[in-house]
Amino acid sequence: MGDLFDFWFEYKTVVPKGFVRVLGKLAEIKDSGIPIYFFVGNHDLWMDDYFEKELNIPVYHEPQEFIINNKKFLIGHGDGLGPGDKGYKRMKKVFTFPLFKWMFRWFHPDLGVKLGQYMSVKNKMISGDEDAKYLGDENEWLVQYCKKKLIEKHYDYFVFGHRHLPLEIVLQKNSIYINLGDWIQYFTFGEFNEQSFSLKKY
């Protein structure tokens, strides 16, 4: 669901140092026959095709629709969706603009990765307290996004990350918004048991 890395940038020939065991475990899981799908988050939004080429793991930059056992899911990271957060939306447009990506690539990786990690940690320090609070349905941008999508089409489950706060919110009959939380503070994950999708703890 994204934000697997604090910062990730794909240079043409350089892989950021420090993720060998994570990448190796993902390769092992994929090679065993278990499908993996990666949704780019706001901390690893500069991911391109490395996962697809090296690990055979599809990478998605936008929410995707899945039908699993006759249940309709809309799954994505969740950043920049819904009303509000205009500052981040402007910043994301700048960061993902091809010219700026090309310019950043000219930084030596030691400098570029260090700068990216610094900005990532600074961003978490600024937004950390807000992310830890449930703001009420009317102020939760992803809740508003899901309700708007339901006007267009029915989904049984909306599953997102980004907020790092475990949430299960009934939007209407037979439609639930779930935010997965995280595995560092809340130890939460989502499980679909062929009939229903719910949050679990480990």
C-alpha positions as CSV (number, residue, x, y, z in Angstrom):
1,M,0.0,0.0,0.0
2,G,3.0,2.3,-0.4
3,D,5.4,4.0,1.9
4,L,7.4,0.8,2.2
5,F,10.5,3.1,2.0
6,D,11.0,6.4,3.7
7,F,12.4,7.6,0.4
8,W,12.9,5.9,-3.0
9,F,14.2,7.2,-6.2
10,E,15.0,5.1,-9.2
11,Y,18.3,6.1,-10.8
12,K,19.2,4.4,-14.1
13,T,21.8,2.1,-12.5
14,V,21.7,2.7,-8.8
15,V,19.5,1.1,-6.1
16,P,19.3,2.9,-2.7
17,K,21.5,1.1,-0.1
18,G,19.9,-0.7,2.8
19,F,16.9,-2.6,1.4
20,V,18.5,-5.8,0.3
21,R,16.7,-8.1,2.8
22,V,13.3,-6.5,2.1
23,L,13.8,-6.8,-1.6
24,G,15.1,-10.4,-1.2
25,K,12.0,-11.4,0.9
26,L,9.6,-9.9,-1.6
27,A,11.4,-11.8,-4.4
28,E,11.1,-15.0,-2.3
29,I,7.4,-14.5,-1.7
30,K,6.7,-13.7,-5.3
31,D,8.8,-16.7,-6.5
32,S,6.8,-19.0,-4.2
33,G,3.7,-18.2,-6.3
34,I,2.0,-15.7,-4.0
35,P,1.0,-12.6,-6.0
36,I,2.1,-9.2,-4.8
37,Y,0.9,-5.8,-6.0
38,F,2.6,-2.6,-5.0
39,F,0.8,0.7,-4.7
40,V,3.1,3.7,-4.8
41,G,2.9,6.0,-1.7
42,N,3.9,9.6,-1.1
43,H,7.3,8.5,0.3
44,D,8.2,6.3,-2.7
45,L,6.3,8.1,-5.4
46,W,9.4,8.2,-7.6
47,M,9.1,4.4,-8.1
48,D,9.2,3.5,-11.8
49,D,9.7,0.0,-13.2
50,Y,12.4,-1.5,-11.0
51,F,10.0,-3.8,-9.1
52,E,8.3,-4.9,-12.3
53,K,11.6,-5.8,-14.1
54,E,13.6,-7.2,-11.1
55,L,10.8,-8.8,-9.0
56,N,7.9,-9.2,-11.5
57,I,5.7,-7.2,-9.1
58,P,3.2,-4.8,-10.8
59,V,3.4,-1.2,-9.6
60,Y,0.3,1.1,-9.5
61,H,0.4,4.9,-9.2
62,E,-3.4,5.3,-9.0
63,P,-6.2,3.4,-7.1
64,Q,-7.2,0.2,-8.8
65,E,-10.4,-1.8,-8.9
66,F,-10.3,-5.5,-8.1
67,I,-13.1,-8.1,-8.0
68,I,-12.3,-10.8,-5.4
69,N,-14.9,-13.5,-4.7
70,N,-17.7,-11.3,-6.1
71,K,-16.7,-8.4,-3.8
72,K,-15.7,-5.2,-5.5
73,F,-12.6,-3.4,-4.0
74,L,-11.1,0.0,-4.8
75,I,-7.5,-0.1,-3.5
76,G,-4.8,2.5,-3.4
77,H,-2.3,4.4,-1.2
78,G,-4.7,7.4,-0.8
79,D,-2.4,10.4,-0.9
80,G,-3.9,13.5,-2.7
81,L,-7.4,12.0,-3.0
82,G,-10.5,13.9,-2.0
83,P,-11.0,17.5,-1.1
84,G,-8.4,19.6,0.7
85,D,-4.6,19.0,1.1
86,K,-4.0,21.5,-1.7
87,G,-0.4,22.2,-0.6
88,Y,0.5,18.5,-1.0
89,K,-1.3,18.2,-4.3
90,R,0.7,21.1,-5.7
91,M,3.9,19.6,-4.3
92,K,3.2,16.2,-5.8
93,K,2.6,17.7,-9.3
94,V,6.0,19.4,-9.0
95,F,7.8,16.2,-7.7
96,T,6.3,14.0,-10.4
97,F,6.8,16.5,-13.3
98,P,9.2,14.7,-15.8
99,L,11.6,17.7,-16.0
100,F,12.1,17.9,-12.3
101,K,12.6,14.1,-12.0
102,W,15.3,14.4,-14.8
103,M,17.0,17.3,-13.0
104,F,17.0,15.4,-9.6
105,R,18.6,12.4,-11.3
106,W,21.7,14.6,-12.0
107,F,22.4,14.8,-8.2
108,H,25.0,12.3,-7.1
109,P,23.0,9.5,-5.4
110,D,24.8,10.1,-2.1
111,L,23.5,13.7,-2.1
112,G,20.1,12.9,-3.7
113,V,19.2,10.1,-1.4
114,K,20.4,12.0,1.7
115,L,18.3,15.0,0.7
116,G,15.3,12.9,0.0
117,Q,15.5,11.1,3.3
118,Y,15.9,14.4,5.2
119,M,12.8,15.8,3.5
120,S,10.9,12.6,4.2
121,V,11.7,12.6,7.9
122,K,10.9,16.3,8.2
123,N,7.5,15.8,6.5
124,K,6.7,13.0,9.0
125,M,7.6,15.2,11.9
126,I,5.3,18.0,10.6
127,S,2.3,15.8,9.8
128,G,2.8,13.0,12.4
129,D,0.4,14.4,15.1
130,E,-2.3,15.1,12.6
131,D,-2.1,11.6,11.1
132,A,-2.5,10.1,14.6
133,K,-6.0,11.7,15.0
134,Y,-9.3,10.7,13.6
135,L,-10.8,14.0,12.3
136,G,-14.4,13.0,11.9
137,D,-16.1,11.8,8.7
138,E,-16.6,15.4,7.4
139,N,-12.9,16.2,7.8
140,E,-11.4,12.9,6.6
141,W,-10.6,13.5,3.0
142,L,-10.5,9.8,2.1
143,V,-13.9,9.3,3.5
144,Q,-15.2,12.2,1.4
145,Y,-13.4,10.7,-1.6
146,C,-15.1,7.3,-1.0
147,K,-18.5,8.8,-0.6
148,K,-18.2,10.6,-3.9
149,K,-17.0,7.4,-5.7
150,L,-20.1,5.6,-4.4
151,I,-22.3,8.1,-6.3
152,E,-20.7,6.8,-9.5
153,K,-20.3,3.1,-8.7
154,H,-20.8,0.7,-5.8
155,Y,-17.8,-0.8,-4.1
156,D,-18.0,-3.2,-1.2
157,Y,-14.6,-2.1,0.2
158,F,-12.3,0.9,-0.1
159,V,-8.9,0.0,1.2
160,F,-6.2,2.6,1.6
161,G,-3.0,3.4,3.6
162,H,-1.5,6.8,3.8
163,R,-3.1,7.9,7.0
164,H,-1.2,5.4,9.1
165,L,-4.2,5.2,11.3
166,P,-6.4,2.1,11.5
167,L,-9.9,2.9,10.6
168,E,-13.1,1.0,9.7
169,I,-15.9,3.3,8.7
170,V,-19.3,2.2,7.3
171,L,-20.1,4.5,4.4
172,Q,-23.5,2.9,3.6
173,K,-25.1,-0.5,3.6
174,N,-22.6,-3.0,2.2
175,S,-19.8,-0.5,1.7
176,I,-16.9,0.1,4.1
177,Y,-13.8,2.3,4.1
178,I,-10.8,0.7,5.7
179,N,-7.5,2.4,6.4
180,L,-4.9,-0.3,7.2
181,G,-2.9,1.7,9.8
182,D,0.7,0.5,10.0
183,W,3.0,-2.3,11.3
184,I,5.2,0.0,13.4
185,Q,2.8,1.6,16.0
186,Y,-0.5,-0.2,15.6
187,F,0.6,-3.6,14.2
188,T,-2.5,-3.7,11.9
189,F,-3.1,-5.3,8.6
190,G,-6.1,-6.2,6.4
191,E,-7.5,-9.7,5.8
192,F,-10.1,-10.9,3.4
193,N,-11.5,-14.3,4.4
194,E,-13.5,-14.8,1.1
195,Q,-16.6,-13.3,2.7
196,S,-15.6,-10.1,4.5
197,F,-12.6,-7.8,4.8
198,S,-11.5,-6.6,8.2
199,L,-8.6,-5.2,10.2
200,K,-6.4,-7.6,12.2
201,K,-3.5,-7.2,14.6
202,Y,-0.4,-9.2,14.9
